[in-house]
Amino acid sequence: MAEYEGPVRVILRMDIAPGREAEFEAVWLEIGGLIGAQPANRGQMLVRSAEEGEGQVYHVFTDWADEPSFRAFELSAEHVEHRRRLRPLRIGGGMTVTRIVHDLRRPAPAAG
């Protein structure tokens, strides 16, 4: 598929080695802050499966301004180092790059 010029959401599944969940979350949080500083990154979220028997399954949702920016970051030396740090904690997973077609998020409630 040709690179898409609009916003994309990258969805990662990360299967974490049993007993290493807390370590994974700490490393992901540190790396997530670095990724969030990328100009084209629009935010990220780490979620943990609530399904029976999937306590070591996490999903990362990360939004990017466009696919070329994401692909450039994905291949950067900085991100290769991020993946190297996470590799010993992972026992499986996968990645899907998606095009954002509609975004129906609710605005945050007003404070007060």
N, C-alpha and C positions, 0 to 999 in steps of 0.2 A: 504494500500500500504506500502511495506517495505521502510525503510529509504534509500534514494539515497545518494551515496557518492560523487557525483559531485556538482558543483555550483548550487544554487537554487536562484530564485527570489520569494520573498513573495509579494503578491499584496493584499493590504488592501483597502476596501471601508469604508469610514467613513462619515456617514450622521450627520451633525452638527446642533445643535439647532439653529433656526433662531435668528439672532442678536448676535451670539457668535462666528462668524467666525474669527474675529481679535484675540480674546482671544485664540481660538483653535490654530491658526497659531503661536502665540507667545509661547504657551506651547509646541506645536509640535517641534518648532525650538530648544528649550532648550533640550527637551528629545532626539531629533534627534542627537544633538551633543554628548550626552552621549552614545547613541547606536553606533554612528560612531566610538567611541573609543574602541569598542569591537574588539579584534584581528581578529575574523572571519568575521566581517562585511566588505563588499566591497563597501558600499555606499548606499545612499538613495535619494529619490526624492519625494517631495510633489507636487501634481498637483490638480487643482480645475477644476471641470467640466465647460465647456463652453456651455453646452446644455441648451436650454430654460427650465426654471423651475427647474434647478438642481444647483442653486447657492450655496447651502449648502452641496453639494456632493464633497468630496475630495477622492483622491486615493494616497496611499503611495506605492512606489516601493522600495524594499530594497533587496539588493543582499548579499548573504552569501556564504562563501567558501564551505559549505556542509550542508545538512539537519540536521545531528546530532548536529552540533554547533548551528544552529538556534534553534532547539528544546530545547537544554539545556538553552539557553538564554531566550527563551519564558517562561520557567517555573521558572526562577530565581526570587528571592525575589526582586531584583532590577527592573526587568521588571513588576512584579506584581504591584509595586509602580507606575511605569509609567502609566500603564493602569488605576489604581485608580485615578490618576490625570486627565486623559482624560475622564473618564466615565461621569462626570456631563455635559460635553460639547456635548456628542454624543447622538443621538436618534436612531441610527441604524448602520448597516454595516455588513461586513463579511471579511473573510480572505481566500486566496487560496495560497498554496505553489506550485510553478511550477519548473520544471527542465529546465535549460537553454540548449536548443538544438543547436542553432546557435546564434551568436552575431555578427551582421554586422555594429556595430557602426563605424562611421568615426573617424579617428584620429583628434585631435584638430589642427586647422591651426597653422602654425609657426608664432610666434610673429614677428612683425616688418614690 
